[in-house]
Amino acid sequence: MPTFEELRRHREPMPSENPWVNGPPPPETITIAPYNPEWPSRFQGMIADIRAMLGDSVLDIEHVGSTSVEGLAAKDVIDMVLTVADPRQESAYVPLLERLGYDLTVREPSFHEHRCLRLADPRVNLHVFGPNCPETIRMRMFRDWLRTHAEDRALYADAKQAAIPGGGNVMDYNARKQQVINEIYERLFHAAEVQ
């Protein structure tokens, strides 16, 4: 298990690393939709397909990101985090996920060996990490904090709306809301530290 300090330390991929498997995505219009109560059931359908295809290779799979937080407005994209024994062994899971329509879009060896696969319809981002990955735990902590802290949920919703102007790709949008995300992480880590 990662230490508390490892969890607290935000890591970024190496700036010299090109994460795009097939080149960067084109700019897209970011649209934030009101919370959709169908998002959790959509997630359940997705994980059923993934578990059926990958079998015992799935060590864990969770719904993360804004669509996993009841009441939070979000892009209509389900974010999931899949834990496999070794994300570097792409041959063990990528071809099987491709049969379900997923495309490997991101490979970031310097960022906990992160891989991301995209499903076009319905839109899904499937993040892949190994066991006990600090980033998986951080995602879960952020989700759980927003589920139980209405003020930070509202702050994050406002930050998303404020990040839309400026265009670019989703990573540009994500960068524009990063300061608020970091502030929320500071509060949740402080609360975890004093418990």
Secondary structure, DSSP 8 states (H G I E B T S, - for coil): ---HHHHHS-----TT---BTTS---------B---TTHHHHHHHHHHHHHHHHGGG-SEEEEESGGGSTT--B-S-EEEEEE-S-TT-GGGTHHHHHHTTEEEEEEETTTTTEEEEEETTTTEEEEEE-TT-HHHHHHHHHHHHHHH-HHHHHHHHHHHHHHSTT-S-HHHHHHHTHHHHHHHHHHHHHHHHH-
